[in-house]
Amino acid sequence: MEFKMVDDKSMTEQVQEFQFIGNKIAISGIALDENFYVGAIVSKHPPSSKEYISQLLDKKEDFTLEQLLQHLQIEQET
């Protein structure tokens, strides 16, 4: 399964799809930590949001998944 974020879907919807994939992996017995989710979401963002993500990560080194989702939701709404 490949996960790649695109411009024509909301970030929230795409992150939920990614979490669904992660949950399927977890059900199979493979544990994924929060850093994996954060890193994967950040790395799969489309070019249109890369600058925002870079600026966000420059401000704080460790983001929880919840913090990242909050920031992405705010960015999507603006």
PDB file of N, CA, C and O in Angstrom:
ATOM      1  N   MET A   1       0.827  -1.177   0.000  1.00  0.00           N
ATOM      2  CA  MET A   1       0.000   0.000   0.000  1.00  0.00           C
ATOM      3  C   MET A   1       0.874   1.244   0.000  1.00  0.00           C
ATOM      4  O   MET A   1       1.778   1.368   0.827  1.00  0.00           O
ATOM      5  N   GLU A   2       0.619   2.145  -0.899  1.00  0.00           N
ATOM      6  CA  GLU A   2       1.377   3.393  -0.915  1.00  0.00           C
ATOM      7  C   GLU A   2       0.453   4.523  -0.516  1.00  0.00           C
ATOM      8  O   GLU A   2      -0.712   4.564  -0.913  1.00  0.00           O
ATOM      9  N   PHE A   3       0.979   5.428   0.262  1.00  0.00           N
ATOM     10  CA  PHE A   3       0.216   6.575   0.720  1.00  0.00           C
ATOM     11  C   PHE A   3       0.922   7.824   0.249  1.00  0.00           C
ATOM     12  O   PHE A   3       2.079   8.057   0.602  1.00  0.00           O
ATOM     13  N   LYS A   4       0.242   8.630  -0.541  1.00  0.00           N
ATOM     14  CA  LYS A   4       0.808   9.880  -1.017  1.00  0.00           C
ATOM     15  C   LYS A   4      -0.270  10.948  -0.946  1.00  0.00           C
ATOM     16  O   LYS A   4      -1.364  10.771  -1.481  1.00  0.00           O
ATOM     17  N   MET A   5       0.040  12.050  -0.287  1.00  0.00           N
ATOM     18  CA  MET A   5      -0.941  13.107  -0.143  1.00  0.00           C
ATOM     19  C   MET A   5      -1.053  13.893  -1.444  1.00  0.00           C
ATOM     20  O   MET A   5      -0.075  14.064  -2.172  1.00  0.00           O
ATOM     21  N   VAL A   6      -2.253  14.363  -1.717  1.00  0.00           N
ATOM     22  CA  VAL A   6      -2.534  15.094  -2.948  1.00  0.00           C
ATOM     23  C   VAL A   6      -3.240  16.395  -2.632  1.00  0.00           C
ATOM     24  O   VAL A   6      -3.814  16.560  -1.556  1.00  0.00           O
ATOM     25  N   ASP A   7      -3.194  17.329  -3.590  1.00  0.00           N
ATOM     26  CA  ASP A   7      -3.799  18.636  -3.376  1.00  0.00           C
ATOM     27  C   ASP A   7      -5.318  18.632  -3.466  1.00  0.00           C
ATOM     28  O   ASP A   7      -5.962  19.530  -2.925  1.00  0.00           O
ATOM     29  N   ASP A   8      -5.904  17.650  -4.132  1.00  0.00           N
ATOM     30  CA  ASP A   8      -7.343  17.700  -4.369  1.00  0.00           C
ATOM     31  C   ASP A   8      -8.192  17.085  -3.257  1.00  0.00           C
ATOM     32  O   ASP A   8      -9.413  17.016  -3.394  1.00  0.00           O
ATOM     33  N   LYS A   9      -7.580  16.637  -2.163  1.00  0.00           N
ATOM     34  CA  LYS A   9      -8.305  16.141  -0.992  1.00  0.00           C
ATOM     35  C   LYS A   9      -7.865  16.943   0.220  1.00  0.00           C
ATOM     36  O   LYS A   9      -6.737  17.433   0.269  1.00  0.00           O
ATOM     37  N   SER A  10      -8.746  17.078   1.191  1.00  0.00           N
ATOM     38  CA  SER A  10      -8.367  17.811   2.399  1.00  0.00           C
ATOM     39  C   SER A  10      -7.284  17.033   3.150  1.00  0.00           C
ATOM     40  O   SER A  10      -7.225  15.805   3.092  1.00  0.00           O
ATOM     41  N   MET A  11      -6.431  17.777   3.853  1.00  0.00           N
ATOM     42  CA  MET A  11      -5.368  17.143   4.629  1.00  0.00           C
ATOM     43  C   MET A  11      -5.974  16.230   5.692  1.00  0.00           C
ATOM     44  O   MET A  11      -5.472  15.135   5.946  1.00  0.00           O
ATOM     45  N   THR A  12      -7.056  16.695   6.305  1.00  0.00           N
ATOM     46  CA  THR A  12      -7.700  15.909   7.355  1.00  0.00           C
ATOM     47  C   THR A  12      -8.167  14.564   6.810  1.00  0.00           C
ATOM     48  O   THR A  12      -7.947  13.524   7.431  1.00  0.00           O
ATOM     49  N   GLU A  13      -8.807  14.592   5.655  1.00  0.00           N
ATOM     50  CA  GLU A  13      -9.291  13.357   5.041  1.00  0.00           C
ATOM     51  C   GLU A  13      -8.133  12.410   4.722  1.00  0.00           C
ATOM     52  O   GLU A  13      -8.233  11.201   4.933  1.00  0.00           O
ATOM     53  N   GLN A  14      -7.052  12.963   4.219  1.00  0.00           N
ATOM     54  CA  GLN A  14      -5.897  12.142   3.869  1.00  0.00           C
ATOM     55  C   GLN A  14      -5.219  11.560   5.100  1.00  0.00           C
ATOM     56  O   GLN A  14      -4.775  10.412   5.083  1.00  0.00           O
ATOM     57  N   VAL A  15      -5.138  12.343   6.163  1.00  0.00           N
ATOM     58  CA  VAL A  15      -4.534  11.853   7.400  1.00  0.00           C
ATOM     59  C   VAL A  15      -5.402  10.740   7.984  1.00  0.00           C
ATOM     60  O   VAL A  15      -4.880   9.751   8.496  1.00  0.00           O
ATOM     61  N   GLN A  16      -6.717  10.896   7.909  1.00  0.00           N
ATOM     62  CA  GLN A  16      -7.613   9.841   8.400  1.00  0.00           C
ATOM     63  C   GLN A  16      -7.427   8.554   7.603  1.00  0.00           C
ATOM     64  O   GLN A  16      -7.434   7.464   8.175  1.00  0.00           O
ATOM     65  N   GLU A  17      -7.261   8.672   6.293  1.00  0.00           N
ATOM     66  CA  GLU A  17      -6.997   7.491   5.465  1.00  0.00           C
ATOM     67  C   GLU A  17      -5.682   6.828   5.883  1.00  0.00           C
ATOM     68  O   GLU A  17      -5.589   5.603   5.957  1.00  0.00           O
ATOM     69  N   PHE A  18      -4.674   7.648   6.154  1.00  0.00           N
ATOM     70  CA  PHE A  18      -3.380   7.120   6.581  1.00  0.00           C
ATOM     71  C   PHE A  18      -3.514   6.414   7.927  1.00  0.00           C
ATOM     72  O   PHE A  18      -2.946   5.339   8.124  1.00  0.00           O
ATOM     73  N   GLN A  19      -4.258   7.010   8.848  1.00  0.00           N
ATOM     74  CA  GLN A  19      -4.456   6.390  10.155  1.00  0.00           C
ATOM     75  C   GLN A  19      -5.192   5.054  10.008  1.00  0.00           C
ATOM     76  O   GLN A  19      -4.904   4.100  10.731  1.00  0.00           O
ATOM     77  N   PHE A  20      -6.125   4.992   9.086  1.00  0.00           N
ATOM     78  CA  PHE A  20      -6.835   3.739   8.822  1.00  0.00           C
ATOM     79  C   PHE A  20      -5.853   2.656   8.371  1.00  0.00           C
ATOM     80  O   PHE A  20      -5.919   1.516   8.830  1.00  0.00           O
ATOM     81  N   ILE A  21      -4.952   3.023   7.474  1.00  0.00           N
ATOM     82  CA  ILE A  21      -3.931   2.076   7.016  1.00  0.00           C
ATOM     83  C   ILE A  21      -3.056   1.643   8.193  1.00  0.00           C
ATOM     84  O   ILE A  21      -2.749   0.461   8.347  1.00  0.00           O
ATOM     85  N   GLY A  22      -2.658   2.617   9.022  1.00  0.00           N
ATOM     86  CA  GLY A  22      -1.842   2.308  10.200  1.00  0.00           C
ATOM     87  C   GLY A  22      -2.555   1.378  11.161  1.00  0.00           C
ATOM     88  O   GLY A  22      -1.936   0.492  11.749  1.00  0.00           O
ATOM     89  N   ASN A  23      -3.858   1.578  11.323  1.00  0.00           N
ATOM     90  CA  ASN A  23      -4.635   0.703  12.205  1.00  0.00           C
ATOM     91  C   ASN A  23      -4.698  -0.720  11.665  1.00  0.00           C
ATOM     92  O   ASN A  23      -4.650  -1.681  12.433  1.00  0.00           O
ATOM     93  N   LYS A  24      -4.804  -0.856  10.348  1.00  0.00           N
ATOM     94  CA  LYS A  24      -4.810  -2.187   9.746  1.00  0.00           C
ATOM     95  C   LYS A  24      -3.468  -2.881   9.993  1.00  0.00           C
ATOM     96  O   LYS A  24      -3.420  -4.085  10.245  1.00  0.00           O
ATOM     97  N   ILE A  25      -2.393  -2.117   9.917  1.00  0.00           N
ATOM     98  CA  ILE A  25      -1.061  -2.678  10.184  1.00  0.00           C
ATOM     99  C   ILE A  25      -0.960  -3.100  11.649  1.00  0.00           C
ATOM    100  O   ILE A  25      -0.436  -4.169  11.959  1.00  0.00           O
ATOM    101  N   ALA A  26      -1.469  -2.247  12.550  1.00  0.00           N
ATOM    102  CA  ALA A  26      -1.420  -2.550  13.980  1.00  0.00           C
ATOM    103  C   ALA A  26      -2.226  -3.803  14.309  1.00  0.00           C
ATOM    104  O   ALA A  26      -1.814  -4.602  15.151  1.00  0.00           O
ATOM    105  N   ILE A  27      -3.359  -3.979  13.658  1.00  0.00           N
ATOM    106  CA  ILE A  27      -4.187  -5.162  13.883  1.00  0.00           C
ATOM    107  C   ILE A  27      -3.431  -6.437  13.494  1.00  0.00           C
ATOM    108  O   ILE A  27      -3.626  -7.498  14.087  1.00  0.00           O
ATOM    109  N   SER A  28      -2.576  -6.308  12.497  1.00  0.00           N
ATOM    110  CA  SER A  28      -1.800  -7.479  12.065  1.00  0.00           C
ATOM    111  C   SER A  28      -0.659  -7.805  13.024  1.00  0.00           C
ATOM    112  O   SER A  28       0.049  -8.796  12.841  1.00  0.00           O
ATOM    113  N   GLY A  29      -0.482  -6.968  14.049  1.00  0.00           N
ATOM    114  CA  GLY A  29       0.523  -7.262  15.067  1.00  0.00           C
ATOM    115  C   GLY A  29       1.798  -6.454  14.977  1.00  0.00           C
ATOM    116  O   GLY A  29       2.732  -6.686  15.744  1.00  0.00           O
ATOM    117  N   ILE A  30       1.853  -5.512  14.057  1.00  0.00           N
ATOM    118  CA  ILE A  30       3.044  -4.674  13.916  1.00  0.00           C
ATOM    119  C   ILE A  30       2.761  -3.333  14.585  1.00  0.00           C
ATOM    120  O   ILE A  30       1.847  -2.615  14.179  1.00  0.00           O
ATOM    121  N   ALA A  31       3.530  -2.998  15.594  1.00  0.00           N
ATOM    122  CA  ALA A  31       3.323  -1.755  16.328  1.00  0.00           C
ATOM    123  C   ALA A  31       4.040  -0.595  15.636  1.00  0.00           C
ATOM    124  O   ALA A  31       5.216  -0.699  15.288  1.00  0.00           O
ATOM    125  N   LEU A  32       3.327   0.495  15.444  1.00  0.00           N
ATOM    126  CA  LEU A  32       3.906   1.714  14.871  1.00  0.00           C
ATOM    127  C   LEU A  32       3.815   2.813  15.920  1.00  0.00           C
ATOM    128  O   LEU A  32       2.743   3.066  16.470  1.00  0.00           O
ATOM    129  N   ASP A  33       4.934   3.461  16.194  1.00  0.00           N
ATOM    130  CA  ASP A  33       4.879   4.516  17.199  1.00  0.00           C
ATOM    131  C   ASP A  33       4.445   5.841  16.576  1.00  0.00           C
ATOM    132  O   ASP A  33       4.370   5.978  15.355  1.00  0.00           O
ATOM    133  N   GLU A  34       4.166   6.797  17.432  1.00  0.00           N
ATOM    134  CA  GLU A  34       3.641   8.094  17.001  1.00  0.00           C
ATOM    135  C   GLU A  34       4.626   8.843  16.098  1.00  0.00           C
ATOM    136  O   GLU A  34       4.212   9.537  15.170  1.00  0.00           O
ATOM    137  N   ASN A  35       5.910   8.705  16.367  1.00  0.00           N
ATOM    138  CA  ASN A  35       6.915   9.365  15.533  1.00  0.00           C
ATOM    139  C   ASN A  35       6.849   8.881  14.090  1.00  0.00           C
ATOM    140  O   ASN A  35       7.087   9.652  13.160  1.00  0.00           O
ATOM    141  N   PHE A  36       6.528   7.610  13.904  1.00  0.00           N
ATOM    142  CA  PHE A  36       6.375   7.073  12.552  1.00  0.00           C
ATOM    143  C   PHE A  36       5.234   7.786  11.834  1.00  0.00           C
ATOM    144  O   PHE A  36       5.383   8.222  10.693  1.00  0.00           O
ATOM    145  N   TYR A  37       4.101   7.901  12.510  1.00  0.00           N
ATOM    146  CA  TYR A  37       2.947   8.572  11.904  1.00  0.00           C
ATOM    147  C   TYR A  37       3.275  10.009  11.536  1.00  0.00           C
ATOM    148  O   TYR A  37       3.008  10.444  10.415  1.00  0.00           O
ATOM    149  N   VAL A  38       3.851  10.745  12.471  1.00  0.00           N
ATOM    150  CA  VAL A  38       4.186  12.153  12.232  1.00  0.00           C
ATOM    151  C   VAL A  38       5.152  12.264  11.058  1.00  0.00           C
ATOM    152  O   VAL A  38       4.929  13.058  10.144  1.00  0.00           O
ATOM    153  N   GLY A  39       6.203  11.490  11.076  1.00  0.00           N
ATOM    154  CA  GLY A  39       7.200  11.545  10.010  1.00  0.00           C
ATOM    155  C   GLY A  39       6.621  11.176   8.656  1.00  0.00           C
ATOM    156  O   GLY A  39       6.911  11.822   7.649  1.00  0.00           O
ATOM    157  N   ALA A  40       5.804  10.138   8.637  1.00  0.00           N
ATOM    158  CA  ALA A  40       5.211   9.705   7.371  1.00  0.00           C
ATOM    159  C   ALA A  40       4.250  10.754   6.822  1.00  0.00           C
ATOM    160  O   ALA A  40       4.245  11.012   5.618  1.00  0.00           O
ATOM    161  N   ILE A  41       3.451  11.353   7.670  1.00  0.00           N
ATOM    162  CA  ILE A  41       2.508  12.384   7.222  1.00  0.00           C
ATOM    163  C   ILE A  41       3.262  13.584   6.679  1.00  0.00           C
ATOM    164  O   ILE A  41       2.909  14.123   5.630  1.00  0.00           O
ATOM    165  N   VAL A  42       4.283  13.998   7.383  1.00  0.00           N
ATOM    166  CA  VAL A  42       5.074  15.146   6.936  1.00  0.00           C
ATOM    167  C   VAL A  42       5.753  14.835   5.595  1.00  0.00           C
ATOM    168  O   VAL A  42       5.743  15.668   4.690  1.00  0.00           O
ATOM    169  N   SER A  43       6.326  13.671   5.469  1.00  0.00           N
ATOM    170  CA  SER A  43       7.069  13.349   4.251  1.00  0.00           C
ATOM    171  C   SER A  43       6.177  13.157   3.038  1.00  0.00           C
ATOM    172  O   SER A  43       6.654  13.277   1.910  1.00  0.00           O
ATOM    173  N   LYS A  44       4.928  12.869   3.226  1.00  0.00           N
ATOM    174  CA  LYS A  44       4.023  12.597   2.112  1.00  0.00           C
ATOM    175  C   LYS A  44       3.183  13.798   1.687  1.00  0.00           C
ATOM    176  O   LYS A  44       2.320  13.673   0.818  1.00  0.00           O
ATOM    177  N   HIS A  45       3.426  14.945   2.286  1.00  0.00           N
ATOM    178  CA  HIS A  45       2.654  16.132   1.904  1.00  0.00           C
ATOM    179  C   HIS A  45       3.004  16.580   0.491  1.00  0.00           C
ATOM    180  O   HIS A  45       4.142  16.431   0.046  1.00  0.00           O
ATOM    181  N   PRO A  46       2.022  17.127  -0.203  1.00  0.00           N
ATOM    182  CA  PRO A  46       2.276  17.611  -1.561  1.00  0.00           C
ATOM    183  C   PRO A  46       3.172  18.844  -1.538  1.00  0.00           C
ATOM    184  O   PRO A  46       3.289  19.503  -0.505  1.00  0.00           O
ATOM    185  N   PRO A  47       3.798  19.160  -2.653  1.00  0.00           N
ATOM    186  CA  PRO A  47       4.705  20.319  -2.719  1.00  0.00           C
ATOM    187  C   PRO A  47       4.059  21.633  -2.277  1.00  0.00           C
ATOM    188  O   PRO A  47       4.746  22.509  -1.753  1.00  0.00           O
ATOM    189  N   SER A  48       2.780  21.777  -2.477  1.00  0.00           N
ATOM    190  CA  SER A  48       2.111  23.028  -2.117  1.00  0.00           C
ATOM    191  C   SER A  48       2.158  23.322  -0.623  1.00  0.00           C
ATOM    192  O   SER A  48       2.033  24.480  -0.226  1.00  0.00           O
ATOM    193  N   SER A  49       2.335  22.307   0.211  1.00  0.00           N
ATOM    194  CA  SER A  49       2.355  22.541   1.657  1.00  0.00           C
ATOM    195  C   SER A  49       3.721  22.277   2.279  1.00  0.00           C
ATOM    196  O   SER A  49       3.863  22.400   3.496  1.00  0.00           O
ATOM    197  N   LYS A  50       4.717  21.924   1.496  1.00  0.00           N
ATOM    198  CA  LYS A  50       6.045  21.615   2.040  1.00  0.00           C
ATOM    199  C   LYS A  50       6.660  22.795   2.791  1.00  0.00           C
ATOM    200  O   LYS A  50       7.277  22.606   3.839  1.00  0.00           O
ATOM    201  N   GLU A  51       6.498  24.006   2.265  1.00  0.00           N
ATOM    202  CA  GLU A  51       7.084  25.176   2.927  1.00  0.00           C
ATOM    203  C   GLU A  51       6.452  25.387   4.304  1.00  0.00           C
ATOM    204  O   GLU A  51       7.153  25.666   5.276  1.00  0.00           O
ATOM    205  N   TYR A  52       5.137  25.254   4.383  1.00  0.00           N
ATOM    206  CA  TYR A  52       4.452  25.408   5.664  1.00  0.00           C
ATOM    207  C   TYR A  52       4.944  24.369   6.664  1.00  0.00           C
ATOM    208  O   TYR A  52       5.236  24.702   7.813  1.00  0.00           O
ATOM    209  N   ILE A  53       5.035  23.126   6.239  1.00  0.00           N
ATOM    210  CA  ILE A  53       5.486  22.047   7.120  1.00  0.00           C
ATOM    211  C   ILE A  53       6.907  22.315   7.594  1.00  0.00           C
ATOM    212  O   ILE A  53       7.213  22.115   8.770  1.00  0.00           O
ATOM    213  N   SER A  54       7.772  22.763   6.703  1.00  0.00           N
ATOM    214  CA  SER A  54       9.153  23.077   7.076  1.00  0.00           C
ATOM    215  C   SER A  54       9.204  24.147   8.153  1.00  0.00           C
ATOM    216  O   SER A  54       9.927  24.011   9.139  1.00  0.00           O
ATOM    217  N   GLN A  55       8.440  25.202   7.963  1.00  0.00           N
ATOM    218  CA  GLN A  55       8.403  26.286   8.943  1.00  0.00           C
ATOM    219  C   GLN A  55       7.861  25.789  10.278  1.00  0.00           C
ATOM    220  O   GLN A  55       8.360  26.166  11.338  1.00  0.00           O
ATOM    221  N   LEU A  56       6.857  24.958  10.220  1.00  0.00           N
ATOM    222  CA  LEU A  56       6.255  24.413  11.430  1.00  0.00           C
ATOM    223  C   LEU A  56       7.268  23.573  12.208  1.00  0.00           C
ATOM    224  O   LEU A  56       7.389  23.714  13.425  1.00  0.00           O
ATOM    225  N   LEU A  57       7.978  22.718  11.522  1.00  0.00           N
ATOM    226  CA  LEU A  57       8.936  21.839  12.186  1.00  0.00           C
ATOM    227  C   LEU A  57      10.164  22.585  12.687  1.00  0.00           C
ATOM    228  O   LEU A  57      10.819  22.141  13.629  1.00  0.00           O
ATOM    229  N   ASP A  58      10.480  23.720  12.060  1.00  0.00           N
ATOM    230  CA  ASP A  58      11.602  24.528  12.538  1.00  0.00           C
ATOM    231  C   ASP A  58      11.302  25.129  13.906  1.00  0.00           C
ATOM    232  O   ASP A  58      12.221  25.402  14.679  1.00  0.00           O
ATOM    233  N   LYS A  59      10.039  25.335  14.207  1.00  0.00           N
ATOM    234  CA  LYS A  59       9.639  25.944  15.473  1.00  0.00           C
ATOM    235  C   LYS A  59       9.721  24.973  16.643  1.00  0.00           C
ATOM    236  O   LYS A  59      10.010  25.373  17.771  1.00  0.00           O
ATOM    237  N   LYS A  60       9.467  23.710  16.375  1.00  0.00           N
ATOM    238  CA  LYS A  60       9.434  22.716  17.450  1.00  0.00           C
ATOM    239  C   LYS A  60       9.936  21.393  16.903  1.00  0.00           C
ATOM    240  O   LYS A  60       9.563  20.989  15.802  1.00  0.00           O
ATOM    241  N   GLU A  61      10.773  20.726  17.663  1.00  0.00           N
ATOM    242  CA  GLU A  61      11.380  19.502  17.166  1.00  0.00           C
ATOM    243  C   GLU A  61      10.450  18.297  17.214  1.00  0.00           C
ATOM    244  O   GLU A  61      10.338  17.559  16.234  1.00  0.00           O
ATOM    245  N   ASP A  62       9.792  18.095  18.328  1.00  0.00           N
ATOM    246  CA  ASP A  62       8.942  16.912  18.483  1.00  0.00           C
ATOM    247  C   ASP A  62       7.476  17.293  18.499  1.00  0.00           C
ATOM    248  O   ASP A  62       7.020  18.033  19.371  1.00  0.00           O
ATOM    249  N   PHE A  63       6.752  16.784  17.535  1.00  0.00           N
ATOM    250  CA  PHE A  63       5.319  16.995  17.464  1.00  0.00           C
ATOM    251  C   PHE A  63       4.617  15.688  17.758  1.00  0.00           C
ATOM    252  O   PHE A  63       5.023  14.630  17.275  1.00  0.00           O
ATOM    253  N   THR A  64       3.561  15.764  18.551  1.00  0.00           N
ATOM    254  CA  THR A  64       2.715  14.599  18.686  1.00  0.00           C
ATOM    255  C   THR A  64       1.812  14.577  17.463  1.00  0.00           C
ATOM    256  O   THR A  64       1.675  15.581  16.764  1.00  0.00           O
ATOM    257  N   LEU A  65       1.211  13.452  17.212  1.00  0.00           N
ATOM    258  CA  LEU A  65       0.292  13.341  16.089  1.00  0.00           C
ATOM    259  C   LEU A  65      -0.861  14.323  16.255  1.00  0.00           C
ATOM    260  O   LEU A  65      -1.282  14.963  15.290  1.00  0.00           O
ATOM    261  N   GLU A  66      -1.365  14.441  17.461  1.00  0.00           N
ATOM    262  CA  GLU A  66      -2.473  15.368  17.724  1.00  0.00           C
ATOM    263  C   GLU A  66      -2.067  16.817  17.442  1.00  0.00           C
ATOM    264  O   GLU A  66      -2.836  17.559  16.832  1.00  0.00           O
ATOM    265  N   GLN A  67      -0.880  17.227  17.872  1.00  0.00           N
ATOM    266  CA  GLN A  67      -0.413  18.589  17.609  1.00  0.00           C
ATOM    267  C   GLN A  67      -0.264  18.843  16.117  1.00  0.00           C
ATOM    268  O   GLN A  67      -0.657  19.898  15.619  1.00  0.00           O
ATOM    269  N   LEU A  68       0.302  17.882  15.407  1.00  0.00           N
ATOM    270  CA  LEU A  68       0.456  18.032  13.969  1.00  0.00           C
ATOM    271  C   LEU A  68      -0.904  18.167  13.302  1.00  0.00           C
ATOM    272  O   LEU A  68      -1.090  19.034  12.447  1.00  0.00           O
ATOM    273  N   LEU A  69      -1.847  17.330  13.677  1.00  0.00           N
ATOM    274  CA  LEU A  69      -3.185  17.393  13.085  1.00  0.00           C
ATOM    275  C   LEU A  69      -3.859  18.733  13.364  1.00  0.00           C
ATOM    276  O   LEU A  69      -4.545  19.274  12.497  1.00  0.00           O
ATOM    277  N   GLN A  70      -3.670  19.265  14.557  1.00  0.00           N
ATOM    278  CA  GLN A  70      -4.246  20.573  14.886  1.00  0.00           C
ATOM    279  C   GLN A  70      -3.668  21.654  13.979  1.00  0.00           C
ATOM    280  O   GLN A  70      -4.408  22.482  13.448  1.00  0.00           O
ATOM    281  N   HIS A  71      -2.365  21.648  13.804  1.00  0.00           N
ATOM    282  CA  HIS A  71      -1.724  22.644  12.943  1.00  0.00           C
ATOM    283  C   HIS A  71      -2.163  22.493  11.490  1.00  0.00           C
ATOM    284  O   HIS A  71      -2.403  23.487  10.806  1.00  0.00           O
ATOM    285  N   LEU A  72      -2.266  21.267  11.025  1.00  0.00           N
ATOM    286  CA  LEU A  72      -2.695  21.034   9.649  1.00  0.00           C
ATOM    287  C   LEU A  72      -4.144  21.476   9.438  1.00  0.00           C
ATOM    288  O   LEU A  72      -4.494  22.015   8.388  1.00  0.00           O
ATOM    289  N   GLN A  73      -4.976  21.241  10.445  1.00  0.00           N
ATOM    290  CA  GLN A  73      -6.381  21.670  10.349  1.00  0.00           C
ATOM    291  C   GLN A  73      -6.458  23.193  10.266  1.00  0.00           C
ATOM    292  O   GLN A  73      -7.228  23.732   9.472  1.00  0.00           O
ATOM    293  N   ILE A  74      -5.669  23.886  11.076  1.00  0.00           N
ATOM    294  CA  ILE A  74      -5.644  25.358  11.047  1.00  0.00           C
ATOM    295  C   ILE A  74      -5.164  25.843   9.696  1.00  0.00           C
ATOM    296  O   ILE A  74      -5.748  26.765   9.127  1.00  0.00           O
ATOM    297  N   GLU A  75      -4.114  25.237   9.174  1.00  0.00           N
ATOM    298  CA  GLU A  75      -3.582  25.633   7.874  1.00  0.00           C
ATOM    299  C   GLU A  75      -4.612  25.403   6.777  1.00  0.00           C
ATOM    300  O   GLU A  75      -4.762  26.227   5.874  1.00  0.00           O
ATOM    301  N   GLN A  76      -5.310  24.295   6.858  1.00  0.00           N
ATOM    302  CA  GLN A  76      -6.316  23.984   5.844  1.00  0.00           C
ATOM    303  C   GLN A  76      -7.449  24.997   5.868  1.00  0.00           C
ATOM    304  O   GLN A  76      -7.983  25.357   4.818  1.00  0.00           O
ATOM    305  N   GLU A  77      -7.819  25.458   7.051  1.00  0.00           N
ATOM    306  CA  GLU A  77      -8.925  26.407   7.179  1.00  0.00           C
ATOM    307  C   GLU A  77      -8.569  27.812   6.742  1.00  0.00           C
ATOM    308  O   GLU A  77      -9.454  28.607   6.428  1.00  0.00           O
ATOM    309  N   THR A  78      -7.254  28.137   6.717  1.00  0.00           N
ATOM    310  CA  THR A  78      -6.852  29.501   6.333  1.00  0.00           C
ATOM    311  C   THR A  78      -6.516  29.644   4.890  1.00  0.00           C
ATOM    312  O   THR A  78      -6.165  30.736   4.443  1.00  0.00           O
TER     313      THR A  78
END
